[in-house]
Amino acid sequence: MNFFPRRLDGKIALVTGAGSGIGRATAILMAREGAIVWVSDVEADTARQVAEEIFAERHVAQPVALDVTREADWQAVLSNILAQHGRLDVLVNNAGLAQDRPLGQMTLDAWRGTLAVNLDGAFLGTTCAIEAMKPGHGGSIVNVASVSGIRPSPGAAAYCTSKAAVRMFTRVAAIECADANTGIRVNVVTPSGVKTPMWKKQEFFQHLIQQHGGAEEAFSAMSGSAASHQFFSPDEVAQTILYLASDESAHLTGAEIVLDRGHTG
């Protein structure tokens, strides 16, 4: 028997991009901590698979397809949440897209596609969630940015730009929510390299896998020998998101937690 209260007991949470990587780890951790988790992903099958993992642990989850670039999708999902629960307590804007190509090869469609997922998705999620959190008199919105939004990464202009914008958007949203006495907090987690499936979609990483014999070996090659440069696991990032989602961080809004092993500053 667990005599300690779980950190999100009874809270209603929505996690985007929850079919893999950071989103998957966050959804599973939040369910273990007592939340009713809406597991959303643009790919319905992956959302369902993660929800089944949560069910197998005897926790509560609801899989749902959500294209974060579509306002109609957001409205439909949040309407369902309100119909079932009457409120939303936590939103994690995690869904992201990265494309590795230099500016000379970047098309306008590719540029817009990256910003649509990474930035428009955070905008739509935040604005829709603010309305859905009002019945509960507050809530926590956690955006996921990247150290690439702090320091430039050649070949990733759209990704870097979108994540830098998410960091500033978070601060503006936090101030507006605080000034309006909504009880809604908006914070951002900014990790450096994380071992997620997104890397496998990058052409240069595929070359590293072939060169070194596997994904783990490719990550090690990118990290080098210094422990301070090692990649984070999705679970490590999820723990930080959990803190910002929980009442333990009730004093924080407009805050940024940078996970970079001390290298960005």
C-alpha positions in Angstrom: 0.0 0.0 0.0 1.3 3.5 -0.9 0.9 5.8 2.1 2.3 8.8 0.2 0.0 11.1 -1.8 0.7 11.0 -5.5 1.8 14.3 -7.0 -1.0 14.7 -9.5 -3.8 12.9 -7.7 -7.1 13.6 -9.4 -5.8 16.0 -12.0 -6.8 16.0 -15.6 -3.8 16.3 -17.9 -3.4 16.5 -21.7 0.0 15.7 -23.2 0.7 16.3 -26.9 3.2 14.3 -29.0 2.7 11.6 -26.4 3.2 8.7 -28.8 6.9 8.6 -28.3 10.0 10.2 -26.6 9.5 12.9 -24.0 5.7 12.9 -24.5 5.4 9.2 -23.9 7.6 9.3 -20.8 5.6 12.3 -19.4 2.2 10.7 -20.0 3.3 7.4 -18.3 4.9 9.3 -15.3 1.8 11.6 -14.9 -0.5 8.6 -14.8 1.7 6.9 -12.2 1.4 10.0 -10.2 -2.4 9.9 -10.2 -3.5 12.0 -13.2 -6.1 11.1 -15.7 -4.0 11.5 -18.8 -5.3 12.3 -22.3 -2.6 10.8 -24.4 -2.6 12.7 -27.7 -0.5 12.3 -30.9 -1.0 13.1 -34.6 -0.7 9.3 -35.1 -3.7 7.7 -33.4 -2.1 4.3 -33.2 0.9 5.4 -31.2 -1.3 7.3 -28.8 -3.3 4.1 -28.3 -0.2 2.1 -27.7 1.0 4.4 -24.9 -2.5 4.4 -23.4 -2.4 0.6 -23.3 0.9 0.7 -21.5 -0.7 3.0 -18.9 -3.8 0.7 -18.7 -1.4 -2.3 -18.1 -0.1 -0.5 -15.0 -3.7 -0.1 -13.8 -3.7 3.7 -14.3 -6.1 5.9 -16.2 -5.6 7.2 -19.8 -7.5 8.3 -22.8 -5.9 8.0 -26.2 -6.8 10.7 -28.8 -5.7 11.8 -32.2 -4.6 15.5 -32.2 -2.9 17.5 -35.0 -1.6 20.4 -32.9 -1.6 22.7 -36.0 -5.3 22.4 -36.4 -7.5 24.6 -34.2 -10.5 22.4 -34.9 -8.6 19.4 -33.4 -7.8 21.4 -30.3 -11.4 22.5 -29.9 -12.8 19.0 -30.4 -10.3 17.4 -27.9 -10.8 20.0 -25.2 -14.6 19.9 -25.7 -14.4 16.2 -25.0 -12.3 16.7 -21.9 -14.7 19.3 -20.5 -17.7 17.1 -21.3 -16.2 14.2 -19.3 -14.3 16.0 -16.5 -15.6 19.6 -16.4 -12.1 21.1 -16.4 -8.5 20.7 -17.6 -5.7 21.0 -14.9 -2.5 20.4 -16.9 -1.4 20.8 -20.5 2.0 19.8 -21.8 2.8 21.3 -25.2 5.4 18.7 -26.2 4.7 17.9 -29.9 7.6 18.9 -32.0 9.2 18.6 -35.4 12.8 19.0 -36.5 14.3 19.0 -40.0 18.0 19.1 -40.7 18.8 21.0 -43.8 20.8 24.2 -44.5 19.1 27.4 -45.5 20.0 26.9 -49.2 18.0 23.7 -49.2 15.2 24.9 -46.9 11.9 25.3 -48.7 9.2 27.7 -47.5 6.9 24.8 -47.0 9.4 23.0 -44.8 10.1 26.2 -42.8 6.4 26.8 -42.3 5.8 23.2 -41.4 8.3 23.2 -38.6 7.0 26.5 -37.2 3.4 25.3 -37.5 4.0 22.3 -35.2 6.5 23.8 -32.8 5.2 27.3 -32.4 1.6 27.4 -33.7 0.9 24.2 -31.8 2.1 25.9 -28.5 0.0 28.9 -29.3 -3.2 27.0 -30.1 -2.7 24.7 -27.1 -2.1 27.5 -24.7 -5.0 29.7 -25.8 -7.4 26.8 -25.9 -6.2 25.4 -22.5 -6.7 28.8 -20.8 -10.4 28.6 -21.5 -10.6 24.9 -20.5 -8.8 25.6 -17.2 -11.1 28.5 -16.1 -13.8 26.1 -14.6 -11.1 24.7 -12.3 -9.9 28.2 -11.4 -6.3 27.6 -12.5 -3.9 25.1 -13.9 -0.4 24.5 -15.2 0.8 24.8 -18.8 4.2 23.4 -19.5 5.9 24.1 -22.9 8.8 22.1 -24.2 11.5 24.2 -25.9 15.1 23.3 -26.6 18.6 24.5 -26.0 18.6 25.0 -29.8 16.4 28.0 -29.1 19.3 29.5 -27.0 22.3 28.7 -29.1 22.3 28.3 -32.9 22.6 24.9 -34.6 23.7 25.1 -38.2 21.3 23.3 -40.5 18.4 23.7 -38.1 17.2 27.3 -38.7 13.5 26.6 -38.5 13.8 24.4 -35.4 16.1 26.9 -33.6 13.8 29.8 -34.5 10.6 28.0 -33.4 12.1 27.0 -30.0 13.4 30.5 -29.3 10.0 31.8 -30.0 8.4 29.2 -27.6 10.6 30.5 -24.8 9.4 34.1 -25.3 5.8 33.1 -25.9 5.8 31.3 -22.6 6.9 34.4 -20.7 4.2 36.6 -22.3 1.5 34.0 -21.7 2.6 33.7 -18.1 2.4 37.4 -17.5 -1.0 37.8 -19.1 -2.4 34.9 -17.1 -1.0 36.3 -13.9 -2.3 39.8 -14.6 -5.7 38.4 -15.2 -5.7 36.5 -12.0 -6.6 33.3 -13.8 -4.6 31.0 -11.4 -3.0 29.5 -14.6 0.8 29.1 -14.6 2.8 28.9 -17.8 6.4 27.6 -17.7 8.9 26.1 -20.1 11.4 23.2 -20.0 14.4 23.7 -22.2 16.5 20.5 -22.6 19.7 19.9 -24.6 20.1 16.6 -26.4 17.5 14.0 -25.5 17.4 10.4 -26.7 14.2 10.4 -28.7 13.0 8.7 -31.9 13.1 12.2 -33.6 16.8 11.8 -34.1 16.3 8.8 -36.3 14.4 10.9 -38.8 17.5 13.0 -39.4 19.7 12.1 -42.3 23.0 12.8 -40.6 21.9 10.6 -37.7 21.1 7.7 -40.0 24.7 8.0 -41.3 26.0 7.9 -37.7 24.0 4.8 -37.0 25.4 3.1 -40.1 28.9 4.2 -39.2 28.8 3.2 -35.5 26.5 0.2 -35.6 23.4 1.4 -33.8 21.4 4.3 -32.3 23.1 4.1 -28.8 26.5 4.0 -30.4 25.5 7.1 -32.5 24.4 9.0 -29.4 27.7 8.1 -27.7 29.6 9.4 -30.8 27.7 12.7 -30.7 28.2 13.0 -26.9 31.9 12.3 -26.8 33.7 11.1 -23.7 32.7 13.9 -21.3 29.9 13.0 -18.9 28.8 16.6 -19.0 27.9 16.2 -22.7 25.8 13.1 -22.4 22.3 13.0 -23.8 19.3 13.1 -21.4 16.8 10.3 -21.3 13.1 11.1 -21.9 12.4 10.1 -18.3 14.8 12.7 -16.9 13.0 15.4 -18.9 9.6 14.0 -17.8 10.6 14.4 -14.1 11.1 18.1 -14.7 7.8 18.5 -16.5 6.1 16.7 -13.7 7.5 19.1 -11.2 6.2 22.1 -13.1 2.8 20.4 -13.6 2.4 19.7 -9.9 1.4 21.9 -7.0 5.0 21.8 -5.8 5.8 24.5 -8.3 2.7 26.6 -7.4 5.1 29.6 -6.9 6.5 29.4 -10.4 5.2 31.0 -13.6 7.1 32.4 -16.5 10.0 30.3 -15.4 12.4 28.4 -17.6 14.2 25.3 -16.4 17.2 24.7 -18.7 18.5 21.1 -18.8 22.0 21.5 -20.3 24.4 20.1 -17.7 25.7 23.6 -17.2 26.8 24.4 -20.7 24.4 27.0 -22.0 25.1 29.7 -19.4 
